[in-house]
Amino acid sequence: MSCLDTERFLYELEYPIDDSDIENPRRYQKGGFHPIVLGDRLGPRSNGRFRVVNKLGAGGYGTVWLCQDTHYKPSTVTKWRVVKVIAAEKSTPGCPDLKILDHFRDVGRSTLDAFGICLPIGHFWLTGPNGRHLALVFPWHGCTLESIPDYYGFHPALIKDMAFELVESLRFLHSRGLCHGDFRPCNILLRLLPGADEMPESKLWEVLPGPQKVRIIRVSDDQFFDELPFADRPASIPEYIVASVELPFVSGLYTRHPVLIDLGVSFPFSQPPKEGTIGIPISFAAPESIFRTLDNNSQPLLGPASDIWSLACTLAHLRVSCNPFQSGYADLSAVARSWEETLSPTPEPYRSKYREIRNIETPLDEVWGDKPASQLDPVVDPKLMYEGRAQRRMQRCGTRNWLKERMGLVRRLEIFPEMASKMLEEEQQADAKMKEILPFVKDMEVVNLYEQGMQVKMEKEEIDLFWTLLEGCWRWKPEERVSVEEVVRHPWFEGRQPREIPKPAPWRVVVRVLWSFWGCVRPFVSGWFDRGRVGDWSLTVMGKLPPYVVTAYRRIGRFFFALFGSLSPPSLRKKLVWRPKTFPSSPPGTPRQAPADSTDWETW
């Protein structure tokens, strides 16, 4: 039975919960999720290294759990890790979450942390009733950015600090020749304070909500799953499903610094996905991404400009609590209507593709090519309706632009005015170290305040300046959009300075070359090893290697640096051509000049 086989499934939740972070019991079938309950021990084979204490999330790819690392040294310290267990059908040795690590072999963990890039620090494999699952181990971070504008919209400087760091994270990825592919608020987390992942368990339960168990019933007779005889309980289904929890702001453990996660759909500039971006909602996706997903022959291809479009959607959400292309109906017509209300009538080539998908006839004046692009009519709504809305906006607030009108409106936050004033006052009196902490006061997280919530409004000067930033990112043609280097220097960020991206240490470049060499020869020698054992090896970062190995790599690095110290990694790659399938007269690994038409086996 496939995990998509929902017709014959016999179990459901005790009561429906309107929460996307609680998975449906139908997910627990062959090829689906691994059944996990509180107290389980996760680890390779019988290792049992990670003890499950609570659930942090669930999605289309798997479940995410907060676990105690019981093998952490020293044993007197309690270490909390996040373990993401991927669905069996998505778990492969070539899983994108693992392949993306090859692009960062020559980057130190400190550099990744400085630029807010979160990668797995380890992995292992689990074998269960639903198949073989890849489990990724991450550091523990906090909530997503989705709720930040509703609580901290009164603090523009804080919002700009976070926005600037997000641009820096994307800038770092683009400097590595990578597109994120799924840049949006739910893939951005807030860091926790140093030491938060080492708090005693007793302290953890003081700040983190306790787990909520949701019982499962058998549809045929409405019996609870946990009351059935053991012989009647399928092993593929957990005894209960745990609702996801989130560390509250009032815990006082949050910093102001975001971190970018979920690089599983990232891709190199030179290898864009042929089918378009997968996973990202169309409300955050660039037009070329959406139409290429619907039609593989659509042009243009995806690239860094697609990330820039998604970045602008994220910045708009962060500052205005509104992505203009997001609506209650996440379909192509709703998104295209939002494009036209915010930007302009949809141009070619998307115009023709939209009509083709919606089976709409093209007007004769466009067929004959008599109408210039600046005079195109909207493709979603009739022109009279479109112009009527624009004229009413012009009369109300002096702009035809839907988003600029929205930015100028008063909006209410999920926080009382006196609480916001208290946080700002305490921040002014705090020292530099305390200013790293995200402001908070007791009982600040009160939702649905309606008329009691604090009112905020953007000034006209900031609206105009912010729009110039967004408009540059939302240009229809990818080649006309601003680059991330232009975004990071935009005046809306008020002079915040981008940091220098360090070049990788020479010995790390050598490690990356050697690792890629191993990846090239491994298919020819994999039969010499126990495949199951190789699959259970944990990913090892350089900081975890034995000292003598690190010393050897550094010595090799000094040798290469003496020869090619002035070369960047791409230049060094062109100088070093490794041919693992053939062994010339010179020793393996001897540098030689690469021919002009050489095909590189490594992706940088």
RODO-2510 file (C-alpha; in nm, 4 decimals, decimal comma):
residues 604
     n   res          X          Y          Z
     1     m     0,0000     0,0000     0,0000
     2     s     0,1414     0,3375    -0,0997
     3     c     0,1513     0,6275     0,1401
     4     l    -0,0768     0,8000    -0,1106
     5     d    -0,3346     0,5217    -0,0862
     6     t    -0,5970     0,7048     0,1190
     7     e    -0,9150     0,5333     0,0027
     8     r    -0,8869     0,2187     0,2133
     9     f    -0,7257     0,3652     0,5250
    10     l    -0,9066     0,2566     0,8412
    11     y    -0,7835     0,5031     1,1034
    12     e    -0,8260     0,8737     1,1729
    13     l    -0,7731     1,1258     1,4519
    14     e    -1,0096     1,1256     1,7481
    15     y    -1,1190     1,4785     1,6621
    16     p    -1,0239     1,7021     1,3683
    17     i    -0,7592     1,9613     1,4467
    18     d    -0,7188     2,2646     1,2247
    19     d    -0,3419     2,2589     1,2319
    20     s    -0,1176     2,1811     0,9373
    21     d     0,1572     2,0681     1,1750
    22     i    -0,0435     1,7624     1,2829
    23     e    -0,0124     1,4886     1,0276
    24     n    -0,2975     1,2663     0,9161
    25     p    -0,2772     0,8999     1,0272
    26     r    -0,2877     0,8121     0,6558
    27     r     0,0763     0,9187     0,6433
    28     y     0,1677     0,6051     0,8370
    29     q     0,1668     0,3490     0,5579
    30     k     0,4287     0,1734     0,3485
    31     g     0,6624     0,4368     0,2116
    32     g     0,5302     0,6959     0,4559
    33     f     0,6270     0,8221     0,8005
    34     h     0,8107     0,6261     1,0674
    35     p     0,5850     0,5650     1,3733
    36     i     0,7332     0,7518     1,6718
    37     v     0,5963     0,8129     2,0211
    38     l     0,7346     1,0008     2,3202
    39     g     1,0225     0,8242     2,4917
    40     d     1,1352     0,6357     2,1814
    41     r     1,5083     0,5986     2,1240
    42     l     1,6227     0,6893     1,7743
    43     g     1,9581     0,5984     1,6299
    44     p     2,1343     0,3747     1,3792
    45     r     2,0427     0,0094     1,4333
    46     s     2,0311    -0,0531     1,8095
    47     n     2,2157     0,2682     1,8964
    48     g     1,9213     0,4525     2,0523
    49     r     2,1242     0,7695     2,0906
    50     f     1,8404     1,0243     2,0667
    51     r     1,5568     1,0129     2,3218
    52     v     1,2347     1,1702     2,1941
    53     v     1,0841     1,4262     2,4345
    54     n     0,8540     1,6426     2,2193
    55     k     0,7450     1,7167     1,8660
    56     l     0,8382     2,0360     1,6821
    57     g     0,6667     1,9907     1,3482
    58     a     0,5444     1,7768     1,0609
    59     g     0,5125     1,8330     0,6897
    60     g     0,5024     1,6622     0,3563
    61     y     0,8495     1,5098     0,3934
    62     g     0,8466     1,3827     0,7511
    63     t     0,8275     1,4642     1,1200
    64     v     1,0569     1,6779     1,3363
    65     w     1,1366     1,5901     1,6985
    66     l     1,3178     1,7469     1,9914
    67     c     1,5492     1,4826     2,1335
    68     q     1,8101     1,4447     2,4037
    69     d     2,1513     1,3362     2,2770
    70     t     2,2286     1,0660     2,5326
    71     h     2,5810     1,0079     2,3957
    72     y     2,6896     1,3696     2,4269
    73     k     3,0175     1,4304     2,6076
    74     p     3,0569     1,5238     2,8859
    75     s     2,7761     1,3058     3,0120
    76     t     2,6941     1,5574     3,2860
    77     v     2,5607     1,7982     3,0205
    78     t     2,2116     1,7549     2,8749
    79     k     2,2276     1,8236     2,5004
    80     w     1,9136     1,8890     2,2965
    81     r     1,9076     1,8153     1,9262
    82     v     1,6449     1,8241     1,6525
    83     v     1,5931     1,5029     1,4549
    84     k     1,4024     1,5140     1,1271
    85     v     1,2819     1,1695     1,0192
    86     i     1,2010     1,1670     0,6479
    87     a     0,9292     0,9544     0,4882
    88     a     1,0570     0,6237     0,3510
    89     e     0,9715     0,6998    -0,0121
    90     k     1,1700     1,0246     0,0129
    91     s     1,4706     0,8615     0,1837
    92     t     1,7450     0,7703    -0,0610
    93     p     2,1268     0,7730    -0,0425
    94     g     2,1142     1,0530    -0,2987
    95     c     1,8661     1,2538    -0,0913
    96     p     1,8975     1,6276    -0,1701
    97     d     1,9440     1,7053     0,1999
    98     l     2,2666     1,5028     0,1886
    99     k     2,3854     1,5974    -0,1591
   100     i     2,3754     1,9676    -0,0769
   101     l     2,6473     1,9125     0,1834
   102     d     2,9004     1,8495    -0,0934
   103     h     2,8842     2,2197    -0,1760
   104     f     3,0037     2,3132     0,1726
   105     r     3,2892     2,0688     0,2330
   106     d     3,5388     2,3543     0,2262
   107     v     3,3371     2,5845     0,4533
   108     g     3,3883     2,5875     0,8283
   109     r     3,0949     2,5487     1,0616
   110     s     3,1706     2,8919     1,2106
   111     t     3,1312     3,0548     0,8677
   112     l     2,7970     2,8832     0,8116
   113     d     2,6796     2,9989     1,1537
   114     a     2,7961     3,3549     1,0871
   115     f     2,5858     3,3738     0,7700
   116     g     2,2846     3,1954     0,9173
   117     i     2,2994     2,8710     0,7184
   118     c     2,1698     2,5642     0,9024
   119     l     2,2884     2,2270     0,7700
   120     p     2,2628     1,8794     0,9238
   121     i     2,5353     1,8004     1,1747
   122     g     2,4761     1,4268     1,1374
   123     h     2,2509     1,1610     0,9924
   124     f     2,1564     0,7984     1,0415
   125     w     1,9119     0,5437     0,9011
   126     l     1,6072     0,3898     1,0659
   127     t     1,4395     0,0699     0,9527
   128     g     1,0751     0,0341     1,0513
   129     p     0,7446    -0,1176     0,9438
   130     n     0,6957     0,1507     0,6760
   131     g     1,0407     0,1196     0,5210
   132     r     1,3889     0,2625     0,5587
   133     h     1,4036     0,6247     0,6728
   134     l     1,6755     0,8853     0,6631
   135     a     1,7065     1,0809     0,9884
   136     l     1,8859     1,4163     0,9881
   137     v     2,0277     1,5720     1,3049
   138     f     2,0230     1,9522     1,3428
   139     p     2,1018     2,2061     1,6132
   140     w     1,7979     2,3256     1,8059
   141     h     1,6554     2,6550     1,6822
   142     g     1,3320     2,8339     1,7661
   143     c     1,0144     2,9381     1,5867
   144     t     0,9744     3,0505     1,2275
   145     l     0,9463     3,4125     1,1136
   146     e     0,5777     3,3752     1,0301
   147     s     0,4521     3,5305     1,3557
   148     i     0,7279     3,7923     1,4009
   149     p     0,5490     4,0829     1,2225
   150     d     0,2331     4,0303     1,4281
   151     y     0,4234     4,0789     1,7553
   152     y     0,7192     4,2999     1,6628
   153     g     0,5747     4,5220     1,3907
   154     f     0,6149     4,8161     1,6325
   155     h     0,9960     4,7810     1,6117
   156     p     1,1096     4,8742     1,2560
   157     a     1,4798     4,8651     1,3491
   158     l     1,4483     4,5061     1,4722
   159     i     1,2613     4,4059     1,1565
   160     k     1,5299     4,5635     0,9384
   161     d     1,8049     4,3865     1,1335
   162     m     1,6378     4,0515     1,0681
   163     a     1,5683     4,1368     0,7045
   164     f     1,9299     4,2392     0,6485
   165     e     2,0600     3,9128     0,7937
   166     l     1,8260     3,7191     0,5650
   167     v     1,9686     3,9004     0,2644
   168     e     2,3176     3,8183     0,3917
   169     s     2,2267     3,4490     0,4143
   170     l     2,1008     3,4464     0,0566
   171     r     2,4055     3,6456    -0,0529
   172     f     2,6309     3,3779     0,0946
   173     l     2,4425     3,1008    -0,0882
   174     h     2,4618     3,2877    -0,4174
   175     s     2,8343     3,3439    -0,3656
   176     r     2,8637     2,9642    -0,3564
   177     g     2,6781     2,9382    -0,6866
   178     l     2,3646     2,7983    -0,5201
   179     c     1,9966     2,8899    -0,5344
   180     h     1,7895     2,8129    -0,2255
   181     g     1,4756     2,7328    -0,4234
   182     d     1,2319     2,7567    -0,1299
   183     f     1,2985     3,0918     0,0364
   184     r     1,0005     3,1824     0,2569
   185     p     0,9233     3,2629     0,6241
   186     c     0,8478     2,9063     0,7329
   187     n     1,1990     2,8038     0,6242
   188     i     1,3598     3,0678     0,8446
   189     l     1,4015     3,0104     1,2171
   190     l     1,5183     3,2312     1,5012
   191     r     1,8337     3,1257     1,6815
   192     l     1,8278     3,0471     2,0505
   193     l     2,0687     3,1936     2,3031
   194     p     2,4015     3,0124     2,3505
   195     g     2,3559     2,7344     2,6034
   196     a     1,9804     2,7027     2,5492
   197     d     2,0382     2,3593     2,3965
   198     e     2,2127     2,2464     2,7166
   199     m     1,9512     2,3401     2,9752
   200     p     1,8509     2,0698     3,2268
   201     e     1,5351     1,8811     3,1439
   202     s     1,3566     2,0268     3,4464
   203     k     1,4231     2,3766     3,3109
   204     l     1,3097     2,2703     2,9630
   205     w     0,9611     2,1886     3,0849
   206     e     0,9384     2,5295     3,2518
   207     v     0,9743     2,7103     2,9184
   208     l     0,8466     2,4608     2,6590
   209     p     0,4796     2,3547     2,6433
   210     g     0,4273     1,9926     2,7354
   211     p     0,3448     1,7371     2,4662
   212     q    -0,0172     1,7011     2,3600
   213     k    -0,1227     1,3524     2,2576
   214     v    -0,3983     1,3100     1,9997
   215     r    -0,5628     0,9685     2,0078
   216     i    -0,6381     0,7622     1,6984
   217     i    -0,9639     0,5752     1,6400
   218     r    -1,0531     0,2866     1,4125
   219     v    -1,3179     0,4075     1,1691
   220     s    -1,5047     0,0782     1,1404
   221     d    -1,6120     0,0599     1,5071
   222     d    -1,4921     0,3922     1,6625
   223     q    -1,2578     0,2094     1,8980
   224     f    -0,9495     0,3883     2,0249
   225     f    -0,6304     0,2534     1,8745
   226     d    -0,4553     0,2347     2,2131
   227     e    -0,7418     0,0236     2,3532
   228     l    -0,7262    -0,2416     2,0828
   229     p    -0,5612    -0,5761     2,1572
   230     f    -0,1951    -0,5678     2,0609
   231     a    -0,2580    -0,8302     1,7942
   232     d    -0,5041    -0,5933     1,6214
   233     r    -0,2744    -0,2895     1,6184
   234     p    -0,0827    -0,2392     1,2936
   235     a     0,2847    -0,1799     1,3645
   236     s     0,2911     0,0886     1,0959
   237     i     0,0795     0,3309     1,3026
   238     p     0,1920     0,5001     1,6272
   239     e    -0,0149     0,4549     1,9413
   240     y    -0,1010     0,8255     1,9264
   241     i     0,0020     1,1341     1,7327
   242     v     0,1799     1,4183     1,9079
   243     a     0,0793     1,7767     1,8344
   244     s     0,3613     2,0164     1,7487
   245     v     0,4789     2,2711     2,0047
   246     e     0,6746     2,5932     1,9743
   247     l     0,9037     2,7643     2,2200
   248     p     0,7190     3,0842     2,3234
   249     f     0,8738     3,4291     2,3006
   250     v     0,8257     3,4773     2,6758
   251     s     1,0811     3,2023     2,7403
   252     g     1,3482     3,4690     2,6965
   253     l     1,5659     3,2248     2,5001
   254     y     1,5372     3,3863     2,1564
   255     t     1,7991     3,5977     1,9855
   256     r     1,7338     3,8495     1,7090
   257     h     1,9214     3,6436     1,4523
   258     p     1,7449     3,4322     1,1869
   259     v     1,8859     3,1146     1,0371
   260     l     1,8006     2,9678     0,6967
   261     i     1,6928     2,6029     0,6865
   262     d     1,5590     2,3442     0,4408
   263     l     1,8171     2,3492     0,1636
   264     g     1,6814     2,0212     0,0289
   265     v     1,5607     2,1779    -0,2971
   266     s     1,8670     2,3980    -0,3485
   267     f     2,0401     2,3717    -0,6840
   268     p     2,3548     2,5101    -0,8520
   269     f     2,3177     2,8006    -1,0931
   270     s     2,4424     2,5741    -1,3715
   271     q     2,1945     2,2931    -1,2978
   272     p     1,8441     2,4435    -1,2672
   273     p     1,5633     2,1908    -1,2222
   274     k     1,3971     2,1129    -1,5524
   275     e     1,0535     2,0796    -1,3966
   276     g     1,0640     2,4055    -1,2015
   277     t     1,0931     2,4545    -0,8285
   278     i     0,9238     2,1850    -0,6247
   279     g     0,7870     2,2479    -0,2782
   280     i     0,7625     2,6274    -0,2724
   281     p     0,4037     2,7601    -0,2672
   282     i     0,3072     2,9547    -0,5760
   283     s     0,2460     3,2656    -0,3637
   284     f     0,6232     3,2852    -0,3009
   285     a     0,7399     3,1464    -0,6352
   286     a     0,8619     3,3573    -0,9251
   287     p     0,6545     3,3508    -1,2471
   288     e     0,9196     3,1518    -1,4346
   289     s     0,9105     2,8918    -1,1562
   290     i     0,5324     2,8560    -1,1584
   291     f     0,4941     2,8272    -1,5347
   292     r     0,7889     2,5918    -1,5672
   293     t     0,6311     2,3662    -1,3041
   294     l     0,3105     2,3615    -1,5085
   295     d     0,4916     2,3253    -1,8413
   296     n     0,8456     2,1857    -1,8660
   297     n     0,8996     2,3634    -2,1975
   298     s     0,8309     2,7050    -2,0492
   299     q     1,1080     2,9634    -2,0545
   300     p     1,3117     3,1070    -1,8912
   301     l     1,4969     2,8635    -1,6678
   302     l     1,5228     2,9120    -1,2930
   303     g     1,8204     3,0882    -1,1411
   304     p     1,9284     3,3326    -0,8695
   305     a     1,6661     3,5830    -0,9868
   306     s     1,3975     3,3342    -0,8765
   307     d     1,5375     3,3531    -0,5229
   308     i     1,5301     3,7331    -0,5416
   309     w     1,1563     3,7248    -0,6153
   310     s     1,0946     3,4969    -0,3151
   311     l     1,3200     3,7139    -0,0984
   312     a     1,1049     4,0187    -0,1730
   313     c     0,7897     3,8242    -0,0804
   314     t     0,9545     3,7313     0,2498
   315     l     1,0658     4,0888     0,3209
   316     a     0,7132     4,2140     0,2517
   317     h     0,5747     3,9594     0,4963
   318     l     0,8296     4,0568     0,7587
   319     r     0,7731     4,4332     0,7352
   320     v     0,4043     4,4554     0,6440
   321     s     0,2760     4,1154     0,7604
   322     c     0,1544     4,0705     0,4047
   323     n     0,2816     3,8852     0,1013
   324     p     0,0770     4,0549    -0,1728
   325     f     0,0640     3,7364    -0,3801
   326     q    -0,0773     3,5229    -0,0981
   327     s    -0,4509     3,4686    -0,0699
   328     g    -0,6959     3,2203     0,0696
   329     y    -0,7122     3,0545    -0,2717
   330     a    -0,3647     2,9348    -0,3631
   331     d    -0,4339     2,8777    -0,7311
   332     l    -0,2838     3,0261    -1,0444
   333     s    -0,5712     3,2676    -1,1116
   334     a    -0,5572     3,4179    -0,7609
   335     v    -0,1806     3,4625    -0,7766
   336     a    -0,1880     3,6078    -1,1294
   337     r    -0,4592     3,8526    -1,0212
   338     s    -0,2373     3,9618    -0,7298
   339     w     0,0553     4,0101    -0,9686
   340     e    -0,1512     4,2411    -1,1851
   341     e    -0,2961     4,4356    -0,8906
   342     t     0,0525     4,4924    -0,7481
   343     l     0,2726     4,5204    -1,0579
   344     s     0,1189     4,5456    -1,4057
   345     p    -0,0743     4,3321    -1,6560
   346     t     0,1047     4,0024    -1,7092
   347     p     0,3461     4,0254    -2,0052
   348     e     0,4791     3,7612    -2,2414
   349     p     0,5774     3,4784    -2,2245
   350     y     0,3624     3,4218    -1,9147
   351     r     0,0608     3,5855    -2,0762
   352     s     0,0284     3,3230    -2,3472
   353     k     0,1045     3,0391    -2,1058
   354     y    -0,1681     3,1535    -1,8668
   355     r    -0,4247     3,1669    -2,1453
   356     e    -0,3145     2,8272    -2,2702
   357     i    -0,3522     2,6724    -1,9243
   358     r    -0,6906     2,8419    -1,8640
   359     n    -0,8070     2,7791    -2,2215
   360     i    -0,8636     3,1505    -2,2901
   361     e    -0,8601     3,2868    -2,6438
   362     t    -0,6018     3,5504    -2,7341
   363     p    -0,7473     3,8826    -2,8626
   364     l    -0,6820     3,9556    -3,2284
   365     d    -0,4867     4,2762    -3,1621
   366     e    -0,2377     4,0697    -2,9593
   367     v    -0,2296     3,7925    -3,2178
   368     w    -0,1390     4,0471    -3,4862
   369     g     0,1096     4,2150    -3,2524
   370     d    -0,0489     4,5609    -3,2892
   371     k    -0,0644     4,6408    -2,9160
   372     p     0,2561     4,7518    -2,7356
   373     a     0,3482     4,5876    -2,4055
   374     s     0,2763     4,9082    -2,2103
   375     q    -0,0882     4,8992    -2,3229
   376     l    -0,1665     4,5354    -2,2491
   377     d    -0,4934     4,4526    -2,0754
   378     p    -0,5058     4,2274    -1,7670
   379     v    -0,5485     3,8572    -1,8426
   380     v    -0,7345     3,7523    -1,5254
   381     d    -1,0127     4,0089    -1,4781
   382     p    -1,1906     4,2241    -1,7370
   383     k    -1,0242     4,5586    -1,8016
   384     l    -1,3189     4,7605    -1,6671
   385     m    -1,3111     4,5744    -1,3357
   386     y    -0,9321     4,6069    -1,3103
   387     e    -0,9347     4,9799    -1,3900
   388     g    -1,2264     5,0412    -1,1543
   389     r    -1,0362     4,9000    -0,8579
   390     a    -0,7253     5,0981    -0,9515
   391     q    -0,9208     5,4242    -0,9777
   392     r    -1,0854     5,3729    -0,6400
   393     r    -0,7434     5,3153    -0,4821
   394     m    -0,6167     5,6335    -0,6458
   395     q    -0,9041     5,8303    -0,4946
   396     r    -0,8573     5,6791    -0,1483
   397     c    -0,4816     5,6997    -0,1046
   398     g    -0,3228     5,8445    -0,4167
   399     t    -0,1830     5,5220    -0,5648
   400     r    -0,3058     5,2567    -0,8058
   401     n    -0,0799     5,0002    -0,6382
   402     w    -0,2589     4,7558    -0,4084
   403     l     0,0431     4,6851    -0,1869
   404     k     0,1363     5,0507    -0,1398
   405     e    -0,2199     5,1135    -0,0248
   406     r    -0,1916     4,8216     0,2174
   407     m     0,1382     4,9515     0,3574
   408     g    -0,0242     5,2879     0,4298
   409     l    -0,3116     5,1395     0,6296
   410     v    -0,3216     5,1082     1,0064
   411     r    -0,2836     4,7487     1,1227
   412     r    -0,3198     4,5952     1,4656
   413     l    -0,0611     4,3760     1,6316
   414     e    -0,1116     4,0822     1,8641
   415     i     0,0338     4,2798     2,1538
   416     f    -0,0879     4,5487     2,3932
   417     p     0,0555     4,9014     2,3462
   418     e     0,1879     4,9186     2,7020
   419     m     0,3806     4,5939     2,6513
   420     a     0,5459     4,7293     2,3376
   421     s     0,6433     5,0494     2,5191
   422     k     0,7903     4,8496     2,8053
   423     m     0,9996     4,6363     2,5695
   424     l     1,1373     4,9429     2,3918
   425     e     1,2205     5,1090     2,7231
   426     e     1,4006     4,8015     2,8571
   427     e     1,5925     4,7663     2,5319
   428     q     1,7248     5,1230     2,5559
   429     q     1,8560     5,0550     2,9066
   430     a     2,0109     4,7164     2,8222
   431     d     2,3801     4,6586     2,7602
   432     a     2,5205     4,5270     2,4315
   433     k     2,4922     4,1629     2,5404
   434     m     2,1305     4,1953     2,6475
   435     k     2,0434     4,3662     2,3190
   436     e     2,1147     4,0364     2,1437
   437     i     1,8049     3,8920     2,3116
   438     l     1,4711     3,9248     2,1358
   439     p     1,2610     4,1675     2,3467
   440     f     0,9873     4,0084     2,5542
   441     v     0,7608     4,0714     2,8499
   442     k     0,5452     3,8368     3,0507
   443     d     0,2072     3,7483     2,8990
   444     m     0,2895     3,9209     2,5691
   445     e     0,1566     3,6386     2,3511
   446     v    -0,2131     3,7210     2,3575
   447     v    -0,3806     3,6509     2,0239
   448     n    -0,6993     3,7924     1,8738
   449     l    -0,6806     4,1251     2,0553
   450     y    -0,8872     4,3012     1,7897
   451     e    -0,9525     4,6579     1,9077
   452     q    -0,7109     4,6294     2,2039
   453     g    -0,4048     4,5482     1,9933
   454     m    -0,1386     4,8087     1,9279
   455     q    -0,1843     5,0090     1,6072
   456     v     0,1092     5,0634     1,3710
   457     k     0,1451     5,2364     1,0362
   458     m     0,4337     5,2891     0,7949
   459     e     0,5376     5,6439     0,7109
   460     k     0,5008     5,7555     0,3497
   461     e     0,8763     5,8068     0,3096
   462     e     0,9467     5,4486     0,4142
   463     i     0,6646     5,3174     0,1944
   464     d     0,8168     5,4789    -0,1135
   465     l     1,1680     5,3608    -0,0249
   466     f     1,0576     5,0068     0,0594
   467     w     0,8616     4,9876    -0,2653
   468     t     1,1724     5,0701    -0,4696
   469     l     1,3382     4,7676    -0,3081
   470     l     1,0439     4,5357    -0,3732
   471     e     0,9825     4,6628    -0,7255
   472     g     1,3414     4,5907    -0,8233
   473     c     1,3006     4,2314    -0,7046
   474     w     0,9606     4,1786    -0,8687
   475     r     1,0418     4,2642    -1,2267
   476     w     0,8844     4,0291    -1,4753
   477     k     1,2030     3,9446    -1,6634
   478     p     1,4563     3,7616    -1,4426
   479     e     1,7503     3,9354    -1,6089
   480     e     1,6063     4,2756    -1,5114
   481     r     1,5752     4,1992    -1,1402
   482     v     1,8305     4,3366    -0,8990
   483     s     2,1032     4,1065    -0,7699
   484     v     2,1474     4,0167    -0,4057
   485     e     2,4529     4,2458    -0,3980
   486     e     2,2282     4,5367    -0,4973
   487     v     1,9639     4,4373    -0,2434
   488     v     2,2093     4,4264     0,0467
   489     r     2,3204     4,7843    -0,0309
   490     h     1,9713     4,9289    -0,0726
   491     p     1,9109     5,2500     0,1282
   492     w     1,6093     5,0948     0,3046
   493     f     1,8615     4,9065     0,5210
   494     e     1,9918     5,2424     0,6482
   495     g     2,3610     5,1868     0,5995
   496     r     2,3903     4,8379     0,7464
   497     q     2,7142     4,7035     0,6063
   498     p     2,7491     4,3601     0,4428
   499     r     3,0257     4,1489     0,5874
   500     e     3,3062     4,0039     0,3835
   501     i     3,2555     3,6456     0,2717
   502     p     3,5758     3,4624     0,3703
   503     k     3,7558     3,2441     0,1229
   504     p     3,7843     2,8790     0,2277
   505     a     4,1076     2,7735     0,3938
   506     p     4,3383     2,5891     0,1500
   507     w     4,3290     2,2683     0,3503
   508     r     3,9490     2,2724     0,3344
   509     v     3,9665     2,3048    -0,0439
   510     v     4,1875     1,9954    -0,0481
   511     v     3,9403     1,8109     0,1737
   512     r     3,6632     1,8968    -0,0674
   513     v     3,8666     1,7758    -0,3649
   514     l     3,9512     1,4506    -0,1856
   515     w     3,5898     1,4027    -0,0784
   516     s     3,4712     1,4528    -0,4349
   517     f     3,7396     1,2118    -0,5560
   518     w     3,6033     0,9541    -0,3118
   519     g     3,2518     1,0201    -0,4364
   520     c     3,3727     0,9503    -0,7892
   521     v     3,5518     0,6220    -0,7143
   522     r     3,3090     0,4945    -0,4534
   523     p     3,0677     0,3413    -0,7093
   524     f     3,3543     0,1239    -0,8371
   525     v     3,4623    -0,0019    -0,4945
   526     s     3,1347     0,0038    -0,3025
   527     g     3,1108    -0,3736    -0,3275
   528     w     3,4143    -0,4040    -0,1015
   529     f     3,2210    -0,2550     0,1887
   530     d     2,9183    -0,3522     0,3897
   531     r     2,6592    -0,1274     0,2242
   532     g     2,4385    -0,1166     0,5313
   533     r     2,7280    -0,0112     0,7473
   534     v     2,8323     0,2615     0,5049
   535     g     2,4752     0,3871     0,5038
   536     d     2,4773     0,4164     0,8821
   537     w     2,7881     0,6296     0,9028
   538     s     2,7222     0,9720     1,0457
   539     l     2,8137     1,2821     0,8507
   540     t     3,1367     1,4165     0,9941
   541     v     3,2318     1,7807     0,9843
   542     m     3,5949     1,8821     0,9934
   543     g     3,5736     1,9837     1,3559
   544     k     3,4948     1,6242     1,4472
   545     l     3,7868     1,4609     1,2647
   546     p     4,0741     1,3129     1,4672
   547     p     4,3541     1,5645     1,5262
   548     y     4,6128     1,3680     1,3258
   549     v     4,3813     1,3661     1,0222
   550     v     4,3270     1,7402     1,0491
   551     t     4,7041     1,7915     1,0769
   552     a     4,7649     1,5844     0,7652
   553     y     4,5024     1,7777     0,5700
   554     r     4,6534     2,1073     0,6796
   555     r     4,9996     2,0023     0,5619
   556     i     4,8573     1,9032     0,2262
   557     g     4,6717     2,2334     0,2196
   558     r     4,9913     2,4316     0,2757
   559     f     5,1516     2,2498    -0,0179
   560     f     4,8596     2,3301    -0,2474
   561     f     4,8452     2,6868    -0,1195
   562     a     5,2121     2,7335    -0,2076
   563     l     5,1343     2,6276    -0,5650
   564     f     4,7901     2,7765    -0,6143
   565     g     4,7388     3,0134    -0,3224
   566     s     4,6101     3,2988    -0,5353
   567     l     4,3447     3,0896    -0,7068
   568     s     3,9789     3,0776    -0,6090
   569     p     3,8191     2,7304    -0,5713
   570     p     3,6758     2,7384    -0,9289
   571     s     4,0168     2,8366    -1,0661
   572     l     4,1858     2,5684    -0,8601
   573     r     3,9362     2,3162    -0,9920
   574     k     4,0327     2,4038    -1,3486
   575     k     4,3974     2,3482    -1,2634
   576     l     4,3373     2,0101    -1,1047
   577     v     4,1755     1,7470    -1,3254
   578     w     4,1290     1,4120    -1,1568
   579     r     4,0613     1,1087    -1,3696
   580     p     3,9671     0,8246    -1,1356
   581     k     3,8795     0,5856    -1,4192
   582     t     4,2270     0,5969    -1,5742
   583     f     4,5702     0,6061    -1,4155
   584     p     4,8374     0,7867    -1,6212
   585     s     5,2082     0,7425    -1,5812
   586     s     5,2252     1,0229    -1,3270
   587     p     5,1053     0,9429    -0,9728
   588     p     4,7314     0,9789    -0,9076
   589     g     4,6529     1,3326    -0,7998
   590     t     4,9347     1,4971    -0,9950
   591     p     4,8200     1,8418    -1,1109
   592     r     4,8092     1,9016    -1,4841
   593     q     4,6687     2,1710    -1,7060
   594     a     4,3027     2,1169    -1,7910
   595     p     4,2123     2,1193    -2,1609
   596     a     3,9638     2,3812    -2,2699
   597     d     3,6885     2,1270    -2,3354
   598     s     3,7463     1,9277    -2,0170
   599     t     3,4337     1,8009    -1,8430
   600     d     3,4500     1,8483    -1,4675
   601     w     3,3110     1,5688    -1,2586
   602     e     3,2767     1,7847    -0,9487
   603     t     3,0103     2,0491    -0,8921
   604     w     3,1371     2,3583    -0,7149
***
